Amino acid sequence: MKPTAVSYEQLSGIFACLALALAAHMGSLPVWVLVTVAVSGGIRLVLARRGRPAPARAVRVTIAVLAIALLFVQLRTFNGLSAGTTLLALVAGLKLLETETQRDIYVITLIIYFVSVSALLESTSFWLFIYLTLVCWLTTATLLRMTSSVPLPGWRRSLRYAARILGQALPVALVLWLLFPRFAGPLWHLPADRSEAESGLSDTMSPGDIDHLALSDEVAFRVRFASSVPPPQERYWRGPVMHDFDGRTWRRANFMPLRAATLEPQGPAYDYTMSLEPHQHRWLFALDWPSHWDQPDTVLTSDYTLVQRDPVSHPLNVAVTSHTRVQSSMPLSNLARGRDTRLPSDRNPRAVRLAQTLRSMHPDDGEYVRAVLAIFTQQSFYYTLTPPKLADDSVDAFLFDTKRGFCEHYASAFAVLMRAAGIPARVVTGYQGGTFNRFADYWILRQSDAHAWDEVWIEGRGWLRVDPTSAIAPERVERYADDAVIADEPLTGRWQRRFRWFAETQLRLDALKQIWRERILFFDQNSQQQLLEWLNIPEPDGQKLVLLLTAALILVLSWLTWMVRREADPKPTDALIRAYSSLCAKLAAVGLARRAHEGAEDFALRVARHRPDLSPAVTALCRHYTILRYAAAPARVTVNQFTAAVRAFRPRSLSQTGS
């Protein structure tokens, strides 16, 4: 049999599906591969539009050999997720160039499904999952239209039937997802080498180089408290701590993680779970001050930063316990004191002189801290996210010239004034505050919540947190356009705050993403164990999990078999036809089966010849059916009355009548 040729409409449909699938890989595929796929598809569509066949075989083979060879030269391998996906994309484009029959379309369709799955292995995005589900739905509908019937089935019908197919496949996918034996960790941890997902805080801070701080709505992490929530003034989420200062830039100290000194809690403990987004650094954000955590290969450094062995390259959940108020009676080591009082000798001379003057007036450390904070409140300092650029001596320029800046400017200047007076000080970067999502009972920390504050060493109390930014009076905060952040606002834009429904919608969508994260991304071996316990299975283990999987698959596949057989042998849905079919079945049971070519009236005549005793009832019923089915005039009986009459009709066989 000659293979069925494809039409221009079929080609354009499958090319559109391939383009949508490759759009999910736009940032990872080489540009020349995307161009090759686009050009190949475009050439084939132009030829099909003009009724011409695919290019000659020699041309196609030459292009394929050159393209695949170039890909190997660039990647050096075809193994691995990234290389394999790139090869699949290139092969799909080259296959488009030679597509002539529906069999070629089937091959491209299969590649589209594989390309979509590979995108899910590269990303854990909930929205990408939704997008690729829609792509697979559209591809399935396109595949259903690859028939020899003319005209082709409509898109609405194809999409509806494709949705039914996906819906029938959903129970199988759900059973396999819940009950297929897992490894110890979550399944969705394949993209451990994503180096492009870097955002948020870094390990350096240079206020003088920043003339604008963008308010990003990107989520840094989410927090779910087990019970009580600390007050706003204690919600400081600790990140990298800056120790080294060269007069302009603060940097994290280059030292190995050391054992942190024991702290004495002065307040309640807060238990919570951090849901961190990838940021390609090794530190974990935690509420000041962390005391316990469940993440392996994680240590608490001497500056009380949680650091793990590998970068956070995939979403991570960490259960932490913190105390927001602590003190330490242990003395500060000479190494730490020297590190946190060091200043470059030739930088920011005016700030150093100011510190020496204030120190002579306030020899007590606590009084000196309050005197420095009074400078920010009593002089004309302003908080703004669009400060002017600073000179090389950035602290001098900020304190004496511009007097405008945001948290990094104030934290940097405060630490310099402390160190110049001989008080150990360091800059802590992290996040402050957060937005409460009342739809899912957790807090959202965005990049716009990024903050910097200070810690100073006070003998007898230990490290004391000081936030000089909070010393600025509210009436002195510049509020230009979208410059200021309102506390606990879900969105930072002015127009977004104006439309509250938009903020509510964003929070609801974020709650949906969190459910995706907790129920899908982090569904692992422990989750399966909890599922078995929830099902009240005694002494759950791997063997019982496999037995439960087998039983569930048998049930689901039996249901699918019934559905397929039901579609293959459909029963009439019309009430009149169902009633007439029931009448025919009753007569067939007594040896009077209706023949396929017989109409209702002919059938009634044959029944009258063979069974005169049934003739009056059958003739009346068949006449009523004919009138209800075909007559234009209204019938004397309704469909319900006809159905009731058929239900009451109970013919007996000849043996039962005694004939």
C-alpha positions as CSV (number, residue, x, y, z in Angstrom):
1,M,0.0,0.0,0.0
2,K,1.3,3.4,-1.0
3,P,2.1,5.6,2.1
4,T,-0.4,8.5,2.7
5,A,1.1,11.9,1.7
6,V,0.8,14.8,4.1
7,S,-0.8,18.1,3.4
8,Y,0.4,21.6,3.9
9,E,-2.0,22.0,6.8
10,Q,-0.7,18.9,8.5
11,L,2.9,20.0,8.0
12,S,2.3,23.5,9.3
13,G,0.5,22.1,12.4
14,I,3.3,19.7,13.4
15,F,5.9,22.4,12.7
16,A,4.0,24.8,15.1
17,C,4.0,22.1,17.8
18,L,7.7,21.5,17.4
19,A,8.4,25.2,17.6
20,L,6.4,25.5,20.8
21,A,8.3,22.5,22.4
22,L,11.6,24.0,21.4
23,A,10.6,27.3,22.9
24,A,11.1,25.7,26.4
25,H,14.8,25.2,25.5
26,M,15.3,28.6,24.0
27,G,18.0,29.6,26.6
28,S,19.9,26.3,26.4
29,L,20.0,25.3,22.7
30,P,22.7,26.7,20.4
31,V,21.4,29.5,18.3
32,W,22.5,27.8,15.0
33,V,20.5,24.7,15.9
34,L,17.3,26.8,16.3
35,V,18.1,28.5,13.1
36,T,18.6,25.2,11.3
37,V,15.3,23.9,12.6
38,A,13.5,27.1,11.5
39,V,15.0,27.2,8.1
40,S,14.4,23.5,7.4
41,G,10.8,23.8,8.5
42,G,10.3,27.0,6.5
43,I,11.8,25.5,3.3
44,R,9.6,22.4,3.6
45,L,6.4,24.5,4.2
46,V,7.2,26.6,1.1
47,L,7.7,23.5,-1.0
48,A,4.5,22.0,0.3
49,R,2.5,25.2,-0.3
50,R,3.6,25.1,-4.0
51,G,2.8,21.4,-4.3
52,R,6.4,20.3,-4.7
53,P,8.1,17.4,-2.9
54,A,11.0,17.5,-0.4
55,P,14.5,18.3,-1.6
56,A,16.6,15.6,-3.3
57,R,17.9,12.9,-1.1
58,A,21.6,13.9,-1.8
59,V,20.9,17.4,-0.6
60,R,19.2,16.2,2.6
61,V,21.9,13.7,3.4
62,T,24.6,16.4,2.9
63,I,22.8,18.8,5.2
64,A,22.3,16.2,7.8
65,V,25.9,15.0,7.8
66,L,27.3,18.6,8.1
67,A,24.9,19.6,10.8
68,I,25.4,16.6,13.0
69,A,29.2,16.8,12.5
70,L,29.2,20.5,13.5
71,L,27.1,19.6,16.6
72,F,29.6,16.9,17.7
73,V,32.5,19.3,17.2
74,Q,30.8,21.9,19.4
75,L,29.6,19.5,22.2
76,R,32.3,16.8,21.9
77,T,29.6,14.2,22.9
78,F,26.0,13.2,22.3
79,N,25.6,11.8,25.8
80,G,23.9,13.6,28.6
81,L,20.7,15.5,29.0
82,S,21.8,18.7,27.3
83,A,23.6,17.1,24.4
84,G,20.9,14.6,23.8
85,T,18.2,17.2,23.8
86,T,20.2,19.3,21.3
87,L,20.6,16.3,19.0
88,L,16.9,15.5,19.2
89,A,16.0,19.1,18.3
90,L,18.4,19.1,15.3
91,V,17.1,15.7,14.1
92,A,13.5,16.9,14.3
93,G,14.3,19.9,12.1
94,L,16.2,17.7,9.6
95,K,13.3,15.3,9.6
96,L,10.9,18.1,8.7
97,L,13.0,18.8,5.6
98,E,12.4,15.3,4.2
99,T,8.8,14.8,5.5
100,E,6.7,13.2,2.7
101,T,4.3,10.8,4.5
102,Q,2.3,10.5,7.7
103,R,4.9,8.1,9.0
104,D,7.4,11.0,9.0
105,I,4.9,13.1,11.0
106,Y,4.6,10.3,13.6
107,V,8.4,10.3,14.1
108,I,8.4,14.1,14.6
109,T,5.5,13.8,17.0
110,L,7.4,11.3,19.1
111,I,10.5,13.6,19.2
112,I,8.2,16.5,20.4
113,Y,7.1,14.4,23.3
114,F,10.7,13.5,24.2
115,V,11.9,17.2,23.9
116,S,9.1,18.2,26.2
117,V,10.0,15.7,28.8
118,S,13.7,16.7,28.6
119,A,12.7,20.3,29.4
120,L,11.0,19.1,32.6
121,L,14.2,17.3,33.6
122,E,16.1,20.6,33.2
123,S,13.7,22.8,35.2
124,T,11.4,22.4,38.2
125,S,9.2,25.4,37.2
126,F,5.5,24.9,37.8
127,W,4.6,27.2,34.9
128,L,6.9,25.3,32.6
129,F,5.1,22.1,33.5
130,I,1.7,23.8,32.7
131,Y,3.1,25.1,29.4
132,L,4.5,21.8,28.3
133,T,1.3,20.0,29.3
134,L,-0.6,22.4,26.9
135,V,2.1,21.7,24.2
136,C,1.5,17.9,24.5
137,W,-2.3,18.5,24.4
138,L,-2.0,20.5,21.2
139,T,0.5,17.9,19.7
140,T,-1.9,15.1,20.5
141,A,-4.8,17.0,18.9
142,T,-2.6,17.6,15.8
143,L,-1.7,13.9,15.7
144,L,-5.4,13.0,15.8
145,R,-6.0,15.1,12.7
146,M,-3.4,13.0,10.7
147,T,-6.2,10.9,9.1
148,S,-7.0,10.1,5.5
149,S,-10.6,11.4,5.9
150,V,-11.5,14.4,3.9
151,P,-12.2,17.0,5.2
152,L,-10.0,16.7,8.3
153,P,-11.7,16.6,11.7
154,G,-12.2,20.0,13.2
155,W,-9.8,21.5,15.8
156,R,-12.5,21.7,18.4
157,R,-13.3,18.0,18.1
158,S,-9.6,17.0,18.0
159,L,-8.8,19.1,21.1
160,R,-11.7,17.7,23.0
161,Y,-10.7,14.1,22.2
162,A,-7.1,14.8,23.0
163,A,-8.2,16.2,26.4
164,R,-10.1,12.9,27.0
165,I,-6.9,10.9,26.1
166,L,-4.8,12.9,28.5
167,G,-7.5,12.7,31.2
168,Q,-7.6,8.9,30.8
169,A,-3.8,8.7,31.1
170,L,-3.8,10.9,34.3
171,P,-4.8,8.1,36.7
172,V,-1.9,5.9,35.4
173,A,0.5,8.7,35.8
174,L,-0.8,9.5,39.3
175,V,-0.5,5.9,40.5
176,L,3.1,5.6,39.1
177,W,4.0,8.9,40.7
178,L,2.7,8.1,44.1
179,L,3.6,4.4,44.4
180,F,6.6,3.7,42.1
181,P,9.5,3.0,44.5
182,R,11.7,6.0,45.0
183,F,15.3,6.7,45.9
184,A,16.1,8.3,49.2
185,G,16.0,11.8,47.7
186,P,13.4,13.6,45.6
187,L,13.3,12.6,41.9
188,W,13.4,16.1,40.5
189,H,17.0,16.8,41.4
190,L,18.6,16.2,38.0
191,P,19.5,19.8,37.1
192,A,22.4,20.0,39.6
193,D,24.7,21.8,37.1
194,R,22.5,24.9,36.4
195,S,25.0,27.7,36.6
196,E,22.7,30.3,35.0
197,A,20.2,30.4,37.9
198,E,22.2,33.0,39.9
199,S,20.3,35.9,41.5
200,G,20.0,37.7,44.8
201,L,22.8,38.5,47.3
202,S,26.5,38.0,46.5
203,D,29.6,37.7,48.6
204,T,30.6,41.3,48.0
205,M,29.0,44.7,48.7
206,S,30.0,48.0,47.1
207,P,27.5,50.7,47.8
208,G,29.5,53.3,45.9
209,D,29.1,51.4,42.7
210,I,25.3,51.1,42.8
211,D,23.2,54.1,41.7
212,H,19.9,52.2,41.5
213,L,18.5,49.2,43.4
214,A,15.8,47.5,41.3
215,L,12.8,46.2,43.2
216,S,12.6,42.7,42.0
217,D,9.5,40.5,42.7
218,E,11.6,37.4,42.2
219,V,11.1,35.0,45.2
220,A,14.3,34.3,47.2
221,F,12.7,31.8,49.6
222,R,9.5,30.9,51.5
223,V,9.1,30.2,55.2
224,R,6.5,28.2,57.0
225,F,6.6,28.5,60.8
226,A,5.6,25.5,62.9
227,S,3.7,27.7,65.5
228,S,4.5,31.2,66.6
229,V,6.0,33.9,64.3
230,P,8.6,36.4,65.5
231,P,7.6,40.1,65.6
232,P,8.6,42.2,62.5
233,Q,11.6,43.8,64.3
234,E,13.1,40.3,64.8
235,R,12.5,38.9,61.3
236,Y,16.1,39.2,60.0
237,W,17.1,36.4,57.7
238,R,20.8,35.9,57.9
239,G,23.0,35.5,54.8
240,P,26.6,36.2,54.0
241,V,28.6,38.2,56.6
242,M,31.1,40.8,55.3
243,H,34.4,41.2,57.3
244,D,37.0,42.6,54.9
245,F,36.8,46.2,53.8
246,D,39.2,48.0,51.4
247,G,37.7,51.4,51.7
248,R,35.0,50.8,49.1
249,T,34.0,47.2,48.9
250,W,33.0,44.7,51.6
251,R,33.9,41.1,51.2
252,R,33.3,37.8,53.0
253,A,36.4,36.7,54.9
254,N,38.3,34.0,53.0
255,F,38.5,31.4,55.8
256,M,37.3,27.9,56.4
257,P,34.1,27.4,58.3
258,L,34.9,27.3,62.0
259,R,32.9,26.1,65.0
260,A,30.6,28.9,66.1
261,A,30.7,29.9,69.8
262,T,27.8,28.8,71.9
263,L,25.1,31.4,72.3
264,E,22.8,31.8,75.3
265,P,19.1,32.1,74.2
266,Q,17.3,35.1,75.7
267,G,13.9,34.5,74.1
268,P,11.7,31.8,72.6
269,A,12.8,29.4,69.9
270,Y,11.2,29.5,66.5
271,D,10.8,26.3,64.4
272,Y,10.3,26.8,60.7
273,T,11.0,25.3,57.3
274,M,12.9,27.2,54.7
275,S,12.0,26.6,51.0
276,L,15.0,28.0,49.2
277,E,15.2,28.9,45.6
278,P,18.5,28.1,43.7
279,H,21.1,30.9,44.0
280,Q,24.4,29.1,43.2
281,H,26.0,29.9,46.5
282,R,26.8,27.7,49.5
283,W,25.1,29.7,52.2
284,L,21.6,29.0,53.5
285,F,19.5,31.8,54.7
286,A,18.1,31.4,58.3
287,L,16.5,33.5,60.9
288,D,18.9,35.1,63.4
289,W,20.3,33.0,65.2
290,P,20.2,29.4,64.0
291,S,20.8,26.6,66.6
292,H,19.5,23.4,64.9
293,W,19.0,22.3,61.3
294,D,18.3,19.1,59.4
295,Q,20.4,19.6,56.3
296,P,23.4,17.2,56.1
297,D,26.8,18.5,55.2
298,T,25.9,21.9,56.6
299,V,27.9,23.7,59.3
300,L,27.5,26.9,61.2
301,T,30.5,29.2,60.6
302,S,32.1,31.3,63.3
303,D,30.0,34.3,62.1
304,Y,26.8,32.2,62.5
305,T,26.2,31.7,58.8
306,L,24.8,28.3,57.7
307,V,27.0,27.0,54.9
308,Q,26.7,23.7,53.0
309,R,29.3,21.8,51.1
310,D,27.8,22.3,47.6
311,P,26.1,25.3,46.0
312,V,22.3,25.6,46.2
313,S,21.7,24.6,42.6
314,H,18.2,23.2,43.0
315,P,15.2,24.0,45.2
316,L,15.9,23.0,48.8
317,N,13.8,22.5,52.0
318,V,15.6,23.0,55.3
319,A,14.0,22.7,58.8
320,V,15.7,25.2,61.2
321,T,15.3,26.3,64.8
322,S,16.4,29.8,65.6
323,H,16.6,32.2,68.6
324,T,16.1,35.9,67.7
325,R,17.5,37.1,71.0
326,V,20.8,35.8,72.3
327,Q,23.9,36.8,74.2
328,S,27.4,35.4,74.7
329,S,29.6,35.7,77.8
330,M,32.6,34.3,76.1
331,P,35.4,36.8,75.2
332,L,36.1,37.6,71.6
333,S,39.2,36.0,70.2
334,N,42.1,38.1,69.2
335,L,41.8,36.8,65.6
336,A,38.2,37.9,65.3
337,R,38.9,41.2,67.1
338,G,41.7,42.0,64.7
339,R,39.7,41.0,61.6
340,D,36.6,43.0,62.6
341,T,38.4,46.2,63.6
342,R,40.7,46.4,60.5
343,L,40.4,49.5,58.3
344,P,42.6,50.6,55.4
345,S,44.9,53.4,56.6
346,D,44.6,55.7,53.6
347,R,40.8,55.7,53.0
348,N,37.9,57.7,54.3
349,P,39.9,60.0,56.5
350,R,37.0,62.3,57.4
351,A,34.9,59.4,58.7
352,V,37.9,58.2,60.8
353,R,38.3,61.7,62.3
354,L,34.6,61.9,63.1
355,A,34.7,58.5,64.9
356,Q,37.7,59.6,67.0
357,T,35.9,62.8,68.0
358,L,32.8,61.0,69.0
359,R,34.8,58.3,70.8
360,S,36.5,60.9,73.0
361,M,33.1,62.2,74.0
362,H,31.5,58.7,74.5
363,P,34.0,56.2,75.9
364,D,31.3,53.7,76.7
365,D,30.6,51.4,73.8
366,G,26.8,51.5,74.2
367,E,26.8,55.3,74.4
368,Y,29.0,55.5,71.3
369,V,26.6,53.3,69.3
370,R,23.7,55.5,70.3
371,A,25.7,58.6,69.4
372,V,26.4,57.3,65.9
373,L,22.8,56.4,65.3
374,A,21.8,59.9,66.5
375,I,23.8,61.3,63.6
376,F,21.5,59.6,61.1
377,T,18.4,60.7,62.9
378,Q,19.4,64.3,63.7
379,Q,21.1,65.3,60.5
380,S,19.6,65.5,57.0
381,F,20.1,61.9,55.9
382,Y,17.6,60.4,53.5
383,Y,16.7,56.9,52.5
384,T,16.4,56.4,48.8
385,L,16.9,53.6,46.3
386,T,18.3,55.9,43.7
387,P,21.3,57.4,45.4
388,P,24.0,59.4,43.6
389,K,27.3,57.6,42.8
390,L,30.1,58.0,45.3
391,A,33.7,58.8,45.1
392,D,36.5,56.4,45.9
393,D,36.2,57.2,49.6
394,S,32.6,56.1,49.5
395,V,31.9,56.4,53.3
396,D,33.2,59.9,53.4
397,A,31.2,60.9,50.4
398,F,28.0,59.4,51.9
399,L,28.4,60.8,55.4
400,F,29.5,64.4,54.5
401,D,28.4,65.0,50.9
402,T,25.4,63.1,49.5
403,K,23.7,61.9,52.7
404,R,21.5,59.8,50.5
405,G,21.4,56.0,50.2
406,F,19.8,52.8,51.1
407,C,20.6,50.0,53.6
408,E,24.0,49.1,52.2
409,H,25.2,52.8,52.5
410,Y,24.1,53.1,56.1
411,A,25.4,49.6,57.1
412,S,28.8,50.3,55.5
413,A,29.1,53.8,57.1
414,F,28.1,52.5,60.5
415,A,30.6,49.7,60.5
416,V,33.4,52.0,59.5
417,L,32.6,54.4,62.3
418,M,32.5,51.5,64.8
419,R,35.8,50.1,63.7
420,A,37.5,53.5,63.6
421,A,36.5,53.7,67.3
422,G,38.0,50.3,68.1
423,I,34.7,48.5,68.4
424,P,34.5,45.2,66.4
425,A,31.8,45.4,63.7
426,R,30.8,43.5,60.7
427,V,28.2,43.9,57.9
428,V,25.5,41.2,57.6
429,T,23.5,40.8,54.4
430,G,20.3,38.9,54.0
431,Y,16.6,39.7,54.0
432,Q,14.3,41.5,56.4
433,G,10.5,41.3,56.8
434,G,8.5,39.3,54.3
435,T,5.0,39.0,52.9
436,F,2.5,36.7,54.6
437,N,0.5,34.5,52.2
438,R,-2.8,34.0,54.0
439,F,-4.0,31.5,51.4
440,A,-1.3,29.0,52.4
441,D,0.0,30.1,55.8
442,Y,3.6,30.9,54.9
443,W,5.9,33.9,54.4
444,I,7.4,35.0,51.1
445,L,10.8,36.7,51.0
446,R,11.5,38.4,47.6
447,Q,14.7,39.9,46.3
448,S,13.1,43.3,47.1
449,D,13.3,42.3,50.7
450,A,17.2,42.1,50.5
451,H,18.7,44.1,53.4
452,A,22.0,44.9,55.1
453,W,22.6,45.6,58.8
454,D,25.4,45.5,61.3
455,E,26.6,43.6,64.3
456,V,28.9,45.1,66.9
457,W,30.7,43.4,69.7
458,I,29.7,44.5,73.2
459,E,31.6,43.0,76.1
460,G,29.4,40.9,78.3
461,R,26.6,40.7,75.7
462,G,28.4,39.4,72.6
463,W,27.4,40.3,69.1
464,L,24.5,42.8,69.0
465,R,22.5,43.5,65.9
466,V,22.2,47.1,65.0
467,D,20.1,48.3,61.9
468,P,21.1,51.9,61.2
469,T,18.6,52.1,58.3
470,S,15.7,51.8,60.8
471,A,17.1,54.9,62.5
472,I,15.9,57.1,59.6
473,A,12.7,58.9,60.5
474,P,9.7,58.0,58.2
475,E,9.2,61.6,57.2
476,R,12.7,61.7,55.9
477,V,12.3,58.8,53.5
478,E,12.2,59.9,49.9
479,R,9.2,58.4,48.0
480,Y,9.8,59.1,44.4
481,A,7.6,57.0,42.0
482,D,8.2,53.4,42.9
483,D,11.1,54.2,45.2
484,A,9.8,53.1,48.5
485,V,8.7,49.7,49.7
486,I,5.7,49.5,52.0
487,A,6.1,46.9,54.8
488,D,4.5,43.5,54.1
489,E,3.3,44.6,50.6
490,P,2.9,41.6,48.2
491,L,3.8,43.8,45.3
492,T,6.1,46.8,45.2
493,G,4.8,48.7,42.2
494,R,2.5,51.6,42.8
495,W,-0.1,50.4,40.2
496,Q,0.0,46.9,41.7
497,R,-0.7,48.3,45.1
498,R,-3.6,50.2,43.7
499,F,-5.3,47.1,42.3
500,R,-5.5,44.8,45.3
501,W,-7.1,42.0,43.3
502,F,-3.8,41.7,41.4
503,A,-1.9,41.2,44.6
504,E,-4.5,38.6,45.8
505,T,-4.2,36.7,42.6
506,Q,-0.4,36.7,42.8
507,L,-0.5,35.3,46.3
508,R,-3.0,32.6,45.2
509,L,-0.7,31.6,42.3
510,D,2.3,31.5,44.6
511,A,0.4,29.2,47.0
512,L,-0.3,26.9,44.0
513,K,3.4,26.9,43.1
514,Q,4.2,26.0,46.7
515,I,1.9,23.1,46.6
516,W,3.7,22.0,43.4
517,R,7.0,22.3,45.2
518,E,6.0,20.4,48.4
519,R,3.7,17.7,46.9
520,I,5.6,17.1,43.6
521,L,9.2,18.3,43.7
522,F,9.9,17.0,47.2
523,F,7.8,13.8,47.0
524,D,10.4,11.2,48.0
525,Q,10.9,7.9,49.8
526,N,9.8,9.4,53.2
527,S,6.7,10.8,51.5
528,Q,5.8,7.4,50.2
529,Q,6.3,6.0,53.7
530,Q,3.9,8.6,55.1
531,L,1.4,7.8,52.4
532,L,1.4,4.1,53.4
533,E,0.9,5.1,57.0
534,W,-1.9,7.4,56.1
535,L,-3.6,4.4,54.3
536,N,-3.3,2.5,57.6
537,I,-1.1,-0.2,56.1
538,P,0.5,-2.1,59.0
539,E,4.3,-2.2,59.1
540,P,4.7,-0.5,55.7
541,D,7.8,-1.5,53.7
542,G,9.0,-1.7,50.2
543,Q,7.4,-5.0,49.5
544,K,3.9,-3.7,50.5
545,L,4.5,-0.6,48.4
546,V,5.1,-2.8,45.3
547,L,2.0,-4.9,46.1
548,L,0.0,-1.7,46.5
549,L,1.4,-0.4,43.2
550,T,0.4,-3.6,41.4
551,A,-3.1,-3.6,42.8
552,A,-3.6,0.1,41.9
553,L,-2.3,-0.5,38.3
554,I,-4.6,-3.5,37.9
555,L,-7.6,-1.3,38.9
556,V,-6.6,1.6,36.7
557,L,-5.8,-0.5,33.7
558,S,-9.1,-2.4,34.1
559,W,-10.9,0.9,34.2
560,L,-9.1,2.0,31.0
561,T,-9.9,-1.3,29.3
562,W,-13.6,-0.8,30.1
563,M,-13.4,2.8,28.8
564,V,-11.8,1.7,25.5
565,R,-14.3,-1.1,25.0
566,R,-17.1,1.2,25.7
567,E,-15.9,3.6,23.1
568,A,-15.3,0.8,20.6
569,D,-18.8,-0.5,21.1
570,P,-20.9,2.6,21.9
571,K,-24.4,2.2,23.2
572,P,-27.2,4.4,22.0
573,T,-27.6,7.5,24.1
574,D,-31.0,8.5,22.7
575,A,-33.8,7.5,25.1
576,L,-36.1,6.4,22.2
577,I,-33.4,4.3,20.6
578,R,-32.5,2.7,24.0
579,A,-36.2,1.8,24.5
580,Y,-36.5,0.3,21.0
581,S,-33.2,-1.6,21.5
582,S,-34.7,-3.0,24.7
583,L,-37.8,-4.2,22.8
584,C,-35.7,-5.9,20.2
585,A,-33.6,-7.6,22.9
586,K,-36.7,-8.9,24.6
587,L,-38.1,-10.4,21.3
588,A,-34.6,-11.9,20.5
589,A,-34.7,-13.7,23.8
590,V,-37.9,-15.6,22.7
591,G,-36.4,-16.5,19.3
592,L,-37.5,-13.4,17.3
593,A,-34.3,-11.5,16.7
594,R,-34.6,-8.4,14.4
595,R,-32.6,-8.6,11.2
596,A,-30.2,-5.9,10.4
597,H,-32.1,-4.7,7.3
598,E,-35.6,-4.7,8.9
599,G,-37.4,-1.6,9.8
600,A,-39.8,-1.4,12.7
601,E,-42.9,-2.0,10.6
602,D,-41.5,-5.0,8.7
603,F,-40.2,-6.5,12.0
604,A,-43.7,-6.2,13.5
605,L,-45.2,-8.0,10.4
606,R,-42.7,-10.9,10.8
607,V,-43.5,-11.2,14.5
608,A,-47.2,-11.3,13.7
609,R,-46.7,-14.2,11.3
610,H,-44.6,-16.3,13.7
611,R,-46.3,-15.3,17.0
612,P,-49.8,-14.1,16.6
613,D,-50.2,-13.9,20.3
614,L,-47.6,-11.1,20.5
615,S,-48.8,-9.3,17.4
616,P,-51.1,-6.6,19.0
617,A,-48.5,-5.5,21.5
618,V,-45.5,-5.6,19.2
619,T,-47.4,-3.9,16.3
620,A,-48.5,-1.1,18.6
621,L,-45.1,-0.6,20.0
622,C,-43.4,-0.6,16.6
623,R,-45.9,1.8,15.2
624,H,-45.4,4.2,18.1
625,Y,-41.6,4.0,17.6
626,T,-42.0,4.8,13.9
627,I,-44.2,7.8,14.6
628,L,-41.9,9.1,17.4
629,R,-38.8,8.5,15.2
630,Y,-39.9,9.7,11.8
631,A,-43.3,11.4,11.8
632,A,-43.5,15.2,11.6
633,A,-46.8,15.4,13.3
634,P,-46.9,15.1,17.1
635,A,-47.4,11.5,18.4
636,R,-50.2,10.5,20.8
637,V,-47.7,9.0,23.1
638,T,-44.5,10.5,24.5
639,V,-41.0,8.9,24.6
640,N,-41.4,8.3,28.3
641,Q,-44.8,6.6,27.8
642,F,-43.2,4.5,25.0
643,T,-40.3,3.6,27.3
644,A,-42.7,2.6,30.1
645,A,-44.7,0.4,27.7
646,V,-41.6,-1.4,26.5
647,R,-40.5,-1.9,30.1
648,A,-43.9,-3.5,30.9
649,F,-43.8,-5.7,27.8
650,R,-42.7,-9.2,28.9
651,P,-43.0,-11.8,26.0
652,R,-42.9,-15.5,26.8
653,S,-41.5,-18.2,24.7
654,L,-43.6,-20.9,23.1
655,S,-42.7,-23.4,25.7
656,Q,-43.9,-21.1,28.4
657,T,-47.2,-20.6,26.6
658,G,-47.7,-24.3,26.2
659,S,-48.0,-24.1,22.4
